[in-house]
Amino acid sequence: MSTSPPPRTRLNGGMRRRDSEKAAAPAPPPLRLLDPPAPPSAAHDAGLRALGLLDFVRLDLASSGAPRPDLVAELIANYNSLTKRSDVGGGSIIVSRVAFAEALSLPRTPVDIHAADLDAVASAATAFMAAYIQPQVKLDTADRLVRDVDRAAERVRRGHAHWVDWATLIWELAENEMREIARWRRTDACRNGAYWQRLIWSQNPDLFPPPPPLVTKKMQGLTATSNRLNQDQDEESDR
């Protein structure tokens, strides 16, 4: 005869699942893509060109289509930092430093500034840091990235802006934000969203429908005139 004690039962008559004891977690708010920073003035074009940054600063991000926070959110949620890939719209997207730099026209090799105006280069680099780099450093930014930004700022102050690996610096700041959004979702705002959309667009433009054709006032007037003529002809034929 078995001497094992009978199974214990809860007062409510059965085992309760832990999940049912907790209220369902609210869904995170939709991702918001913040506008990219205002670029430095055209007075810095010569210095930015010497640093290989002018194409990035003047890049027409609007040509990537209307903002698609749904696609960017999908890119972030499916990002694999080991394979440097993500899945968006049923297709694979390469999410690497090289792909990021290529999509955004960032310099991928060191630049030679021996023939450039060093004062113009230093001024342009300072303006670039103020617009694109320093605003991304927050209280919870990883210490390593803070040191990288401080090192870049020190090189700019010393007149060695051409020693800064700008593409890697921007990539690491953007990837850090991506990881933070995916892990904690402390905010619904994505500062680098326009850059991620450009990356998606550069590899799979079919995900972005073309904008509707632009209809000018002249074309609208011609269409209205044509409609009136057709209406007059129909009325004549009915008589």
C-alpha positions in Angstrom: 0.0 0.0 0.0 1.4 3.4 -1.0 2.4 5.7 1.9 2.9 8.8 -0.3 0.9 11.8 0.8 -2.1 12.9 -1.3 -1.5 15.7 -3.7 -2.0 19.1 -2.3 -4.7 21.3 -3.7 -5.0 25.1 -3.6 -8.0 26.6 -1.8 -9.4 27.8 -5.1 -9.5 24.1 -6.3 -6.7 24.0 -8.7 -3.3 25.1 -9.9 -3.3 28.7 -11.3 -0.9 29.6 -14.0 1.5 32.4 -13.2 0.7 34.2 -16.4 -2.9 34.5 -15.5 -2.0 36.2 -12.2 -0.4 39.0 -14.1 -2.1 41.6 -16.1 -1.2 41.5 -19.8 1.6 43.9 -20.5 0.5 46.9 -22.6 1.7 47.0 -26.1 4.5 49.4 -26.7 3.5 52.7 -28.4 4.2 52.9 -32.2 7.7 54.0 -33.1 8.1 57.6 -34.0 10.9 58.6 -36.5 12.4 61.9 -35.5 13.4 64.3 -38.2 17.2 64.2 -39.0 19.3 67.0 -37.6 19.5 70.3 -39.5 22.7 70.2 -41.5 25.5 72.7 -41.0 25.3 75.8 -43.2 26.7 75.9 -46.7 29.7 77.9 -45.3 31.1 74.6 -44.1 30.8 72.8 -47.4 34.5 73.0 -48.3 35.6 71.6 -44.9 32.9 68.8 -45.0 34.0 67.9 -48.5 37.6 67.6 -47.4 36.4 65.2 -44.6 34.3 63.2 -47.0 31.1 64.1 -45.2 29.4 66.5 -47.6 27.5 63.8 -49.5 26.1 62.5 -46.2 25.1 66.0 -45.0 23.4 66.9 -48.2 21.8 63.5 -48.7 18.1 63.7 -49.7 16.6 61.4 -47.2 13.1 62.3 -48.4 13.8 60.5 -51.6 13.5 57.2 -49.6 9.8 57.7 -49.4 7.3 58.8 -46.8 8.3 57.9 -43.2 7.7 54.2 -42.5 8.0 53.6 -38.8 6.4 50.2 -39.2 9.3 49.0 -41.4 11.9 50.6 -39.1 10.3 49.0 -36.1 10.4 45.6 -37.9 14.1 46.1 -38.7 14.9 46.9 -35.0 12.8 44.0 -33.6 14.4 41.4 -36.0 18.0 42.7 -35.8 20.6 40.0 -35.1 23.9 41.6 -34.0 25.8 38.4 -34.6 24.8 37.9 -38.3 24.4 41.6 -38.9 21.1 41.0 -40.6 17.4 41.7 -40.1 14.1 40.7 -41.7 11.9 43.4 -43.1 8.8 42.8 -45.2 9.7 39.1 -45.7 13.2 39.9 -47.0 16.6 40.0 -45.5 18.4 43.3 -44.9 22.1 43.6 -44.2 22.6 45.7 -41.1 26.4 46.3 -40.9 28.7 49.2 -40.7 29.7 48.9 -44.3 26.1 48.7 -45.5 25.1 51.6 -43.3 28.0 53.8 -44.6 27.2 52.9 -48.2 23.5 53.7 -47.9 24.2 57.1 -46.2 27.2 58.1 -48.4 29.5 58.1 -45.4 33.3 57.8 -46.0 34.6 54.3 -45.7 38.3 55.0 -46.1 40.6 57.6 -44.5 40.6 61.0 -46.3 43.6 63.0 -47.3 43.3 66.7 -46.3 46.9 67.8 -47.1 45.6 70.3 -49.7 42.6 71.5 -47.6 42.1 74.6 -45.6 42.8 73.3 -42.1 40.8 76.1 -40.4 37.8 75.3 -42.6 38.1 71.6 -41.8 38.3 72.2 -38.1 35.3 74.5 -38.2 33.3 72.1 -40.3 34.1 69.2 -38.0 33.0 71.2 -35.0 29.7 72.0 -36.6 29.3 68.3 -37.7 29.9 67.1 -34.1 27.4 69.6 -32.7 24.7 68.5 -35.2 25.1 64.8 -35.6 27.2 63.4 -32.7 26.9 65.2 -29.4 23.1 65.2 -29.3 23.1 61.4 -29.3 25.1 61.1 -26.1 22.7 60.7 -23.2 23.0 59.8 -19.5 22.5 56.1 -20.3 24.8 56.0 -23.3 27.4 53.2 -23.0 30.6 54.3 -21.4 32.6 53.0 -24.3 30.6 55.2 -26.8 31.0 58.2 -24.5 34.8 57.7 -24.6 34.7 57.4 -28.3 32.8 60.6 -28.7 35.1 62.4 -26.3 38.1 61.1 -28.2 36.7 62.4 -31.5 36.0 65.8 -30.0 39.5 66.0 -28.7 40.9 65.2 -32.1 38.8 67.9 -33.7 40.0 70.4 -31.1 43.6 69.4 -31.9 43.1 69.9 -35.6 43.1 66.2 -36.4 39.5 65.8 -37.5 40.7 63.6 -40.4 41.8 61.0 -37.9 38.2 60.4 -36.8 36.4 57.4 -38.3 33.1 59.2 -38.8 31.3 56.3 -40.4 32.1 54.0 -37.5 31.2 56.6 -34.9 27.8 57.3 -36.4 27.1 53.6 -37.0 27.9 52.7 -33.4 25.7 55.5 -32.0 22.8 54.4 -34.2 23.3 50.7 -33.4 23.4 51.5 -29.7 20.1 53.3 -30.0 18.7 50.3 -31.9 19.7 47.9 -29.2 18.3 50.2 -26.5 14.9 50.4 -28.2 14.8 46.7 -28.8 15.8 45.8 -25.3 14.0 48.4 -23.1 11.7 50.4 -25.3 12.0 53.3 -22.9 11.0 55.7 -25.6 8.9 55.6 -28.7 11.2 58.1 -30.5 13.9 56.9 -32.8 16.5 59.6 -33.5 18.2 57.6 -36.3 15.0 56.3 -37.9 15.5 58.2 -41.2 18.9 56.5 -41.5 17.5 53.1 -40.9 14.8 53.7 -43.4 17.4 54.7 -46.0 19.2 51.5 -45.3 16.1 49.5 -45.9 15.2 51.5 -49.0 18.7 51.0 -50.5 18.4 47.3 -50.3 14.7 46.8 -51.0 13.1 49.9 -52.6 10.1 47.8 -53.6 8.8 48.1 -50.0 8.2 51.8 -50.7 5.4 52.7 -53.1 6.2 55.5 -55.5 4.7 58.9 -54.5 1.6 59.9 -56.4 2.3 62.0 -59.5 2.5 65.7 -58.9 -0.5 67.5 -60.4 0.2 71.2 -61.1 -2.4 73.9 -61.3 -2.0 74.1 -65.0 -2.7 70.4 -65.4 -5.7 70.8 -63.1 -7.0 73.6 -65.3 -6.5 71.5 -68.5 -8.4 68.6 -67.0 -11.3 70.8 -65.9 -11.5 72.3 -69.4 -11.5 68.9 -71.0 -14.3 67.7 -68.7 -16.4 70.7 -69.5 -15.9 70.1 -73.3 -16.9 66.5 -72.9 -20.0 67.4 -70.9 -21.0 70.0 -73.6 -20.6 67.4 -76.3 -22.8 64.9 -74.3 -25.5 67.5 -73.9 -25.4 68.3 -77.7 -25.8 64.7 -78.6 -28.8 64.3 -76.3 -30.7 67.1 -78.0 
